[in-house]
């Protein structure tokens, strides 16, 4: 694997991601997919975070699961 942001974690075979993808603890498959997509750059992570701030504002509660609806929050 050729990603300068990845380091080996001691816990459960996961890795550490300096960019913070997958909560900062991706599995090998997550890392491989990220590198293949070209998302292993600070610019790609910043763009993702910008979109996440727009779609999930900090002042609104997040929904608890995939089947929840916004009007039930």
DSSP file (Angstrom, degrees, kcal/mol; ACC not computed):
  #  RESIDUE AA STRUCTURE BP1 BP2  ACC     N-H-->O    O-->H-N    N-H-->O    O-->H-N    TCO  KAPPA ALPHA  PHI   PSI    X-CA   Y-CA   Z-CA
    1    1 A X              0   0    0      0, 0.0     2,-0.4     0, 0.0    31,-0.0   0.000 360.0 360.0 360.0 139.7    0.0    0.0    0.0
    2    2 A X        +     0   0    0      2,-0.0     2,-0.4     0, 0.0     0, 0.0  -0.620 360.0 124.9-120.1  70.7    1.3    3.4   -0.9
    3    3 A X    >   -     0   0    0     -2,-0.4     3,-1.2     3,-0.1    32,-0.0  -0.976  42.2-161.3-131.9 119.9   -0.4    5.9    1.3
    4    4 A X  T 3  S+     0   0    0     -2,-0.4    -1,-0.1     1,-0.2    -2,-0.0   0.626  91.7  59.8 -74.4 -12.0    1.7    8.3    3.5
    5    5 A X  T 3  S+     0   0    0     35,-0.1    13,-3.0    12,-0.1     2,-0.4   0.454  89.7  89.4 -93.9  -1.9   -1.3    9.0    5.7
    6    6 A X  E <   +A   17   0A   0     -3,-1.2     2,-0.3    11,-0.2    11,-0.2  -0.775  47.8 170.7-100.8 138.7   -1.7    5.4    6.8
    7    7 A X  E     -A   16   0A   0      9,-2.1     9,-3.8    -2,-0.4     2,-0.3  -0.983  38.7 -98.9-140.9 155.2    0.0    3.7    9.8
    8    8 A X  E     -A   15   0A   0     -2,-0.3     2,-0.3     7,-0.2     7,-0.2  -0.524  33.9-148.4 -76.4 133.2   -0.5    0.4   11.4
    9    9 A X        -     0   0    0      5,-1.8     4,-0.2    -2,-0.3    -1,-0.0  -0.669  12.7-139.2 -95.4 155.5   -2.7    0.3   14.5
   10   10 A X  S    S+     0   0    0     -2,-0.3     2,-0.6     2,-0.1    -1,-0.1   0.537  78.3  90.5 -87.4  -7.2   -2.1   -2.2   17.3
   11   11 A X  S >  S-     0   0    0      1,-0.2     3,-2.0     3,-0.1    -2,-0.1  -0.831 106.8 -35.8-103.0 117.0   -5.8   -2.8   17.7
   12   12 A X  T 3  S-     0   0    0     -2,-0.6    -1,-0.2     1,-0.3     3,-0.1   0.655 106.2 -66.1  56.2  26.2   -7.7   -5.5   15.9
   13   13 A X  T 3  S+     0   0    0      1,-0.2    15,-0.3    -4,-0.2    -1,-0.3   0.600  97.8 134.8  77.3   8.6   -5.8   -5.3   12.6
   14   14 A X    <   -     0   0    0     -3,-2.0    -5,-1.8    13,-0.1     2,-0.3  -0.319  46.5-131.5 -83.4 173.3   -7.0   -1.8   11.8
   15   15 A X  E     -A    8   0A   0     11,-2.8     2,-0.4    -7,-0.2    -7,-0.2  -0.723  13.7-119.6-114.8 167.8   -4.9    1.1   10.5
   16   16 A X  E     -A    7   0A   0     -9,-3.8    -9,-2.1    -2,-0.3     2,-0.5  -0.922  20.1-155.0-107.3 139.2   -4.7    4.7   11.6
   17   17 A X  E >   -A    6   0A   0      7,-1.9     3,-0.8    -2,-0.4   -11,-0.2  -0.958   8.1-160.4-117.1 116.6   -5.5    7.4    9.1
   18   18 A X  T 3  S+     0   0    0    -13,-3.0    -1,-0.1    -2,-0.5   -12,-0.1   0.726  94.2  56.7 -67.0 -21.3   -3.9   10.8    9.6
   19   19 A X  T 3  S-     0   0    0    -14,-0.3    -1,-0.2    -3,-0.1   -13,-0.1   0.717 112.6-118.8 -82.1 -21.5   -6.6   12.4    7.4
   20   20 A X    X   +     0   0    0     -3,-0.8     3,-0.9     1,-0.2     4,-0.2   0.567  52.8 160.4  96.5   9.6   -9.4   11.0    9.6
   21   21 A X  G >   +     0   0    0      1,-0.2     3,-1.8     2,-0.2     5,-0.3  -0.354  69.9  12.1 -61.7 146.2  -11.2    8.8    7.0
   22   22 A X  G >  S-     0   0    0      1,-0.3     3,-1.6     2,-0.2    -1,-0.2   0.872 141.1 -54.3  54.0  42.8  -13.5    6.2    8.6
   23   23 A X  G <  S-     0   0    0     -3,-0.9    -1,-0.3     1,-0.3    -2,-0.2   0.633  95.8 -68.9  69.5  13.1  -13.2    7.8   12.0
   24   24 A X  G <  S+     0   0    0     -3,-1.8    -7,-1.9    -4,-0.2    -1,-0.3   0.413 126.7  84.7  86.2  -1.7   -9.4    7.6   11.8
   25   25 A X    <   +     0   0    0     -3,-1.6    -9,-0.2    -9,-0.2    -3,-0.1  -0.548  57.5 170.1-132.8  69.0   -9.4    3.8   12.0
   26   26 A X        -     0   0    0     -5,-0.3   -11,-2.8    -2,-0.2     2,-0.2  -0.378  29.7-125.2 -78.5 158.3  -10.0    2.2    8.6
   27   27 A X     >  -     0   0    0    -13,-0.2     4,-2.1    -2,-0.1     3,-0.3  -0.490  37.6 -96.4 -88.5 169.1   -9.6   -1.4    7.8
   28   28 A X  H  > S+     0   0    0    -15,-0.3     4,-2.6     1,-0.2     5,-0.2   0.891 125.3  53.4 -56.6 -43.5   -7.3   -2.6    5.0
   29   29 A X  H  > S+     0   0    0      1,-0.2     4,-2.2     2,-0.2    -1,-0.2   0.868 107.4  51.9 -61.5 -37.1  -10.2   -2.7    2.5
   30   30 A X  H  > S+     0   0    0     -3,-0.3     4,-2.3     2,-0.2    -1,-0.2   0.916 110.8  48.0 -63.9 -42.9  -11.2    0.8    3.3
   31   31 A X  H  X S+     0   0    0     -4,-2.1     4,-2.5     2,-0.2     5,-0.2   0.923 111.0  50.1 -63.8 -44.7   -7.6    2.0    2.7
   32   32 A X  H  X S+     0   0    0     -4,-2.6     4,-2.2     1,-0.2    -1,-0.2   0.912 112.7  46.6 -61.3 -42.9   -7.4    0.1   -0.6
   33   33 A X  H  X S+     0   0    0     -4,-2.2     4,-2.2     2,-0.2    -1,-0.2   0.887 111.2  52.4 -66.7 -38.8  -10.7    1.7   -1.8
   34   34 A X  H  X>S+     0   0    0     -4,-2.3     5,-2.4     2,-0.2     4,-1.0   0.927 111.9  44.9 -63.0 -45.8   -9.6    5.1   -0.7
   35   35 A X  H  <5S+     0   0    0     -4,-2.5     3,-0.3     1,-0.2    -1,-0.2   0.899 112.1  52.7 -65.3 -40.9   -6.3    4.9   -2.6
   36   36 A X  H  <5S+     0   0    0     -4,-2.2    -1,-0.2     1,-0.2    -2,-0.2   0.884 111.7  45.6 -63.7 -38.4   -8.0    3.5   -5.7
   37   37 A X  H  <5S-     0   0    0     -4,-2.2    -1,-0.2    -5,-0.1    -2,-0.2   0.675 112.4-120.9 -76.3 -17.2  -10.5    6.4   -5.7
   38   38 A X  T  <5S+     0   0    0     -4,-1.0    -3,-0.2    -3,-0.3     6,-0.1   0.728  73.6 130.2  82.2  23.0   -7.7    8.9   -5.1
   39   39 A X      < +     0   0    0     -5,-2.4     2,-1.4    -6,-0.2    -4,-0.2   0.405  36.3 100.7 -89.0   2.6   -9.3   10.2   -1.9
   40   40 A X        +     0   0    0     -6,-0.5     2,-0.3    -5,-0.1   -36,-0.2  -0.263  61.8  96.8 -87.5  51.7   -6.1    9.9    0.1
   41   41 A X  S  > S-     0   0    0     -2,-1.4     4,-1.9     1,-0.1     5,-0.2  -0.971  80.4-123.1-132.8 150.4   -5.3   13.6   -0.2
   42   42 A X  H  > S+     0   0    0     -2,-0.3     4,-2.4     1,-0.2     5,-0.2   0.844 113.2  56.9 -59.8 -32.3   -5.9   16.5    2.3
   43   43 A X  H  > S+     0   0    0      2,-0.2     4,-2.3     1,-0.2    -1,-0.2   0.912 105.8  48.5 -66.3 -42.5   -7.9   18.3   -0.4
   44   44 A X  H  > S+     0   0    0      2,-0.2     4,-2.1     1,-0.2    -1,-0.2   0.899 113.1  48.0 -64.6 -40.4  -10.3   15.3   -0.9
   45   45 A X  H  X S+     0   0    0     -4,-1.9     4,-2.7     2,-0.2    -2,-0.2   0.897 110.8  51.0 -67.6 -40.0  -10.9   15.1    2.8
   46   46 A X  H  X S+     0   0    0     -4,-2.4     4,-2.2     2,-0.2    -2,-0.2   0.905 110.4  49.4 -63.6 -41.2  -11.4   18.9    3.1
   47   47 A X  H  X S+     0   0    0     -4,-2.3     4,-2.0     2,-0.2    -2,-0.2   0.908 112.0  48.6 -63.4 -42.5  -14.0   18.7    0.3
   48   48 A X  H  X S+     0   0    0     -4,-2.1     4,-2.5     1,-0.2    -2,-0.2   0.925 111.5  49.3 -62.5 -45.7  -15.8   15.8    2.0
   49   49 A X  H  X S+     0   0    0     -4,-2.7     4,-2.3     1,-0.2    -2,-0.2   0.870 108.8  53.4 -63.8 -36.9  -15.8   17.6    5.3
   50   50 A X  H  X S+     0   0    0     -4,-2.2     4,-1.4     2,-0.2    -1,-0.2   0.920 111.4  45.4 -62.8 -44.1  -17.2   20.7    3.7
   51   51 A X  H  X S+     0   0    0     -4,-2.0     4,-2.3     1,-0.2     5,-0.2   0.887 111.6  52.5 -66.4 -39.1  -20.0   18.7    2.2
   52   52 A X  H  X S+     0   0    0     -4,-2.5     4,-2.6     1,-0.2    -2,-0.2   0.881 106.7  53.1 -65.6 -37.8  -20.7   16.9    5.4
   53   53 A X  H  < S+     0   0    0     -4,-2.3    -1,-0.2     1,-0.2    -2,-0.2   0.848 111.7  46.8 -64.2 -32.8  -20.9   20.2    7.3
   54   54 A X  H  < S+     0   0    0     -4,-1.4     3,-0.4    -5,-0.2    -2,-0.2   0.872 120.0  36.6 -76.4 -38.1  -23.5   21.4    4.8
   55   55 A X  H  < S+     0   0    0     -4,-2.3     2,-0.2     1,-0.2    -2,-0.2   0.724 128.6  33.3 -89.1 -21.7  -25.6   18.2    4.9
   56   56 A X  S  < S-     0   0    0     -4,-2.6    -1,-0.2    -5,-0.2    -2,-0.1  -0.636  82.7-161.7-132.0  74.3  -25.2   17.5    8.6
   57   57 A X    >   -     0   0    0     -3,-0.4     3,-1.4    -2,-0.2    -3,-0.1  -0.235  22.7-127.1 -61.7 146.2  -25.0   20.8   10.4
   58   58 A X  T 3  S+     0   0    0      1,-0.3    -1,-0.1    -5,-0.2     4,-0.1   0.774 106.1  60.1 -65.5 -27.3  -23.5   20.8   13.9
   59   59 A X  T 3  S+     0   0    0      2,-0.1     2,-0.4     0, 0.0    -1,-0.3   0.512  96.0  72.8 -82.5  -2.5  -26.5   22.6   15.4
   60   60 A X  S <  S-     0   0    0     -3,-1.4     2,-0.1     1,-0.0     0, 0.0  -0.904  89.0-113.5-110.0 139.5  -29.0   19.8   14.3
   61   61 A X        -     0   0    0     -2,-0.4     2,-0.2    12,-0.1    -4,-0.1  -0.430  30.5-121.0 -70.0 143.9  -29.1   16.4   16.0
   62   62 A X        -     0   0    0     -2,-0.1     2,-0.1    -4,-0.1    -1,-0.1  -0.544  29.9-106.9 -80.3 151.3  -28.0   13.5   13.9
   63   63 A X        -     0   0    0     -2,-0.2    -1,-0.1     1,-0.1     7,-0.1  -0.450  21.6-130.1 -76.9 153.6  -30.5   10.7   13.3
   64   64 A X  S    S+     0   0    0     -2,-0.1     2,-0.3     1,-0.1    -1,-0.1   0.698  76.1   2.9 -83.1 -18.5  -29.9    7.5   15.2
   65   65 A X  S >  S-     0   0    0      1,-0.0     3,-1.0     4,-0.0    -1,-0.1  -0.945  76.0 -93.2-158.4 177.4  -30.2    5.0   12.3
   66   66 A X  T 3  S+     0   0    0     -2,-0.3    -1,-0.0     1,-0.2    -3,-0.0   0.722 118.7  51.3 -72.7 -20.4  -30.7    4.4    8.6
   67   67 A X  T 3  S+     0   0    0      2,-0.1    -1,-0.2     0, 0.0     2,-0.1   0.446  84.9 107.8 -98.8  -0.1  -34.5    4.0    9.0
   68   68 A X    <   -     0   0    0     -3,-1.0     2,-0.3     2,-0.0    -5,-0.1  -0.427  60.0-140.3 -75.0 152.7  -35.1    7.2   11.0
   69   69 A X    >   -     0   0    0     -2,-0.1     3,-1.8     1,-0.1     4,-0.3  -0.847  18.3-120.5-111.7 152.4  -36.9   10.1    9.3
   70   70 A X  G >  S+     0   0    0     -2,-0.3     3,-1.2     1,-0.3    -1,-0.1   0.828 111.8  58.5 -60.9 -33.2  -36.0   13.8    9.8
   71   71 A X  G 3  S+     0   0    0      1,-0.2    -1,-0.3     2,-0.1    -3,-0.0   0.521 101.0  57.7 -78.1  -1.5  -39.5   14.6   11.1
   72   72 A X  G <         0   0    0     -3,-1.8    -1,-0.2     1,-0.2    -2,-0.2   0.452 360.0 360.0-100.7  -3.5  -39.1   12.0   13.9
   73   73 A X    <         0   0    0     -3,-1.2    -1,-0.2    -4,-0.3    -2,-0.1   0.481 360.0 360.0 -73.6 360.0  -35.9   13.6   15.3
